[in-house]
C-alpha cells in the first residue's frame, strides 16, 4: 500500500492530466470547468475527481452528463500519461464547497446583524 505522499503525488498528476484533457476536448460544456481536487483510494484503483464551474445552475447537469460520457476518454489519457501499474477508474463529482461557504457566510452575517 502506498504512503500518503505517494497518494498525493499520483492524485495531483491525475488532476494535471485530466485538466489538460479538458482543454483539448472540443466539448463546449467544459468551457468554464475547474478541477478542484482528486481523492484517490488507498489501493489507487478508484479516483474521485471533483469539479466546479462558473456556469449557470441549469448547466451543471449538462456538465455532469459530459463528464459521464467522457470517462473513457479520460481513462485512456491516464493510461497513456500516468506511469502507474494500474489505471484508476474515474468518477466525477460536482464540488459545492464554494456555494456552501457563501451560504455559511450569509448566515453568519445575518446572525451578526441581528445581535
PLY file of the C-alpha trace (Angstrom):
ply
format ascii 1.0
element vertex 115
property float x
property float y
property float z
element edge 114
property int vertex1
property int vertex2
end_header
0.00 0.00 0.00
1.43 3.40 -0.98
2.12 6.03 1.63
0.27 9.35 1.87
2.91 11.25 -0.05
2.68 8.84 -2.99
-1.13 9.01 -2.99
-0.94 12.80 -3.02
1.58 12.83 -5.88
-0.47 10.44 -8.01
-3.69 12.36 -7.27
-2.05 15.63 -8.34
-0.71 14.00 -11.51
-4.21 12.68 -12.31
-5.62 16.18 -11.79
-2.98 17.62 -14.13
-3.65 15.05 -16.87
-7.44 15.46 -16.70
-7.15 19.27 -16.70
-5.00 19.09 -19.83
-7.55 16.81 -21.48
-10.37 19.22 -20.59
-8.59 21.95 -22.53
-8.02 19.67 -25.52
-11.57 18.28 -25.69
-13.73 20.30 -28.05
-16.84 19.98 -25.89
-18.13 23.49 -25.07
-19.77 22.23 -21.87
-16.30 22.05 -20.31
-15.59 25.71 -21.06
-15.81 27.11 -17.51
-15.00 23.93 -15.60
-12.24 23.83 -13.00
-10.97 20.72 -11.30
-10.88 21.30 -7.57
-9.47 18.04 -6.28
-8.81 14.36 -6.68
-9.39 11.79 -3.97
-7.60 8.54 -4.63
-8.47 5.29 -2.88
-5.71 3.69 -0.80
-5.23 0.94 -3.42
-5.12 3.63 -6.18
-7.83 1.87 -8.18
-10.57 4.49 -7.72
-10.26 8.23 -8.33
-13.00 10.66 -7.34
-12.47 13.84 -9.29
-14.19 16.98 -8.06
-15.08 19.89 -10.33
-16.63 23.31 -10.08
-17.91 25.79 -12.63
-18.90 29.40 -13.07
-21.68 28.33 -15.45
-25.33 28.80 -14.67
-27.09 26.46 -12.26
-29.00 24.66 -15.02
-25.79 23.83 -16.91
-24.36 21.75 -14.07
-26.47 18.75 -15.07
-25.23 19.05 -18.66
-21.63 19.22 -17.48
-22.20 16.19 -15.28
-23.51 14.29 -18.33
-20.50 15.42 -20.36
-18.14 14.05 -17.70
-20.05 10.76 -17.59
-19.81 10.45 -21.36
-16.11 11.27 -21.44
-14.94 8.95 -18.65
-13.45 6.58 -21.23
-11.52 9.41 -22.90
-10.09 10.47 -19.57
-9.20 6.91 -18.58
-7.42 6.42 -21.92
-5.44 9.62 -21.34
-4.49 8.42 -17.87
-3.38 5.07 -19.30
-1.07 6.84 -21.74
0.36 9.50 -19.44
0.17 8.12 -15.90
3.14 5.94 -15.19
1.44 3.50 -12.86
0.78 -0.20 -12.75
-2.99 0.28 -12.69
-5.14 2.99 -14.20
-7.78 4.06 -11.69
-11.47 4.11 -12.52
-12.55 7.73 -12.61
-15.81 9.21 -11.35
-16.64 12.89 -11.45
-18.48 14.81 -8.74
-19.65 18.41 -8.52
-17.85 20.29 -5.74
-20.26 22.62 -3.95
-17.71 23.88 -1.42
-17.81 27.48 -2.69
-21.61 27.59 -2.61
-21.67 26.14 0.90
-19.07 28.66 2.03
-21.12 31.54 0.64
-24.25 30.25 2.37
-22.44 29.94 5.72
-21.04 33.47 5.35
-24.55 34.82 4.67
-25.89 33.03 7.75
-23.08 34.37 9.91
-23.65 37.86 8.59
-27.37 37.56 9.36
-26.59 36.43 12.91
-24.13 39.28 13.32
-26.65 41.92 12.19
-29.41 40.52 14.45
-27.26 40.89 17.59
0 1
1 2
2 3
3 4
4 5
5 6
6 7
7 8
8 9
9 10
10 11
11 12
12 13
13 14
14 15
15 16
16 17
17 18
18 19
19 20
20 21
21 22
22 23
23 24
24 25
25 26
26 27
27 28
28 29
29 30
30 31
31 32
32 33
33 34
34 35
35 36
36 37
37 38
38 39
39 40
40 41
41 42
42 43
43 44
44 45
45 46
46 47
47 48
48 49
49 50
50 51
51 52
52 53
53 54
54 55
55 56
56 57
57 58
58 59
59 60
60 61
61 62
62 63
63 64
64 65
65 66
66 67
67 68
68 69
69 70
70 71
71 72
72 73
73 74
74 75
75 76
76 77
77 78
78 79
79 80
80 81
81 82
82 83
83 84
84 85
85 86
86 87
87 88
88 89
89 90
90 91
91 92
92 93
93 94
94 95
95 96
96 97
97 98
98 99
99 100
100 101
101 102
102 103
103 104
104 105
105 106
106 107
107 108
108 109
109 110
110 111
111 112
112 113
113 114
